[in-house]
Amino acid sequence: MSNRTIWIIRHGKSAAADPAQRDFDRPLNKRGRGDGSSMLQWYAQQSEPASWVWTSPAVRAQATAEFVGSGFNAPVVEEHSLYLGSANALLSCLQSTPDEVDSVAIVAHNPGATHLVNLLGDKEVTSNLVTFGTARFTTDSAWPMLQFGGALLVELYPP
């Protein structure tokens, strides 16, 4: 089994909560869009780009995933369980990644994204994955066999 790469990305900064708007429908704010433009350029320069991007269907996550997918030149695939999903839900999604994919990204929400970053490498590395924060891991595991503690943190990158 070749070395595989996992990119865990928290969605970009979103508009403030508004009682007249569902949480699901909150868009990225100006800072989130600006971070997206910078991160798109950063993703495009990476030596192990994701070839598959999982995303929550929430508006802010989809907008983030568009930047991620464009930067990596990868397809974006919606997965409903990622909307406010726990670390277990995010891990389950990663486990369903097609076998031919060697590098995958997942765009999700906190607290699940932060918990996944800390559990995947089996040590706490952050108390809060910041908006548009990106963690890169490597693993030798087949996707269905991926477990907490089954990957090595290579980099934690804020926008």
Residue pairs with C-beta under 8 A, 6 or more apart in sequence:
1 140
1 141
1 142
2 102
2 140
3 102
3 138
3 139
3 140
4 102
4 103
4 104
4 138
4 139
4 140
4 141
4 143
5 48
5 50
5 102
5 103
5 104
5 136
5 137
5 138
6 94
6 103
6 104
6 105
6 106
6 120
6 136
6 137
6 138
6 139
6 151
7 50
7 68
7 103
7 104
7 105
7 106
7 134
7 135
7 136
7 137
8 90
8 105
8 106
8 108
8 113
8 116
8 117
8 120
8 129
8 134
8 135
8 136
8 137
9 64
9 68
9 105
9 106
9 107
9 108
9 113
9 132
9 133
9 134
9 135
10 107
10 108
10 109
10 110
10 113
10 114
10 129
10 130
10 131
10 132
10 133
11 28
11 32
11 56
11 58
11 60
11 61
11 63
11 64
11 107
11 108
11 109
11 131
11 132
12 28
12 31
12 32
12 33
12 35
12 36
12 60
12 63
12 64
12 67
12 131
12 132
12 159
13 28
13 29
13 31
13 32
13 35
13 131
13 132
14 26
14 27
14 28
14 29
14 32
14 60
14 131
15 26
15 27
15 28
15 29
15 60
16 29
17 23
17 26
18 26
23 58
24 57
24 58
24 59
24 83
25 58
25 59
26 58
26 59
26 60
27 59
27 60
27 63
28 36
28 60
28 63
28 64
32 60
32 63
32 64
32 131
32 132
33 63
35 131
35 132
35 159
36 63
36 64
36 66
36 67
36 132
37 67
38 159
39 67
39 68
39 71
39 132
39 134
39 159
40 67
40 68
40 70
40 71
41 71
42 71
42 157
43 49
43 50
43 67
43 68
43 71
43 72
44 71
44 72
44 73
46 72
48 103
48 136
49 71
49 72
49 73
49 74
49 103
50 68
50 72
50 74
50 103
50 104
50 105
51 72
51 74
51 101
51 102
51 103
51 104
52 74
52 75
52 77
52 97
52 98
52 101
52 103
52 104
52 105
53 65
53 68
53 69
53 72
53 74
53 75
53 76
53 77
53 104
53 105
53 106
53 107
54 77
54 79
54 82
54 93
54 94
54 97
54 104
54 105
54 106
54 107
55 61
55 62
55 64
55 65
55 68
55 76
55 77
55 78
55 79
55 82
55 106
55 107
55 108
56 62
56 78
56 79
56 80
56 82
56 83
56 84
56 85
56 107
56 108
56 109
57 78
57 79
57 80
57 82
57 83
58 83
58 84
58 109
61 82
61 83
61 107
61 108
61 109
62 76
62 78
64 107
64 132
65 76
65 107
66 76
68 74
68 76
68 105
68 107
69 75
69 76
72 105
74 105
79 93
81 89
81 92
81 93
82 89
82 90
82 93
82 106
82 107
82 108
82 109
82 112
83 109
84 109
84 112
85 93
85 108
85 109
85 112
86 112
86 115
87 112
87 115
87 116
87 119
87 148
89 112
90 106
90 108
90 112
90 113
90 116
91 116
91 119
91 120
91 146
91 147
91 148
93 106
94 104
94 106
94 143
94 146
95 143
95 144
95 145
95 146
96 143
96 144
97 104
97 143
98 143
99 142
99 143
101 143
104 143
106 116
108 116
110 128
110 129
113 129
113 133
114 126
114 127
114 128
114 129
117 125
117 126
117 129
117 135
117 153
117 156
118 124
118 125
118 126
119 148
119 149
120 137
120 148
120 149
120 150
120 151
120 153
121 137
121 149
121 151
121 152
121 153
122 148
122 149
123 153
125 135
125 153
125 156
126 133
126 135
126 156
129 135
130 158
130 159
131 159
132 158
132 159
133 156
133 157
133 158
133 159
134 155
134 156
134 157
134 158
134 159
135 153
135 155
135 156
135 157
136 153
136 154
136 155
136 156
136 157
137 151
137 152
137 153
137 154
138 151
138 152
138 154
139 146
139 150
139 151
139 152
141 147
141 150
141 151
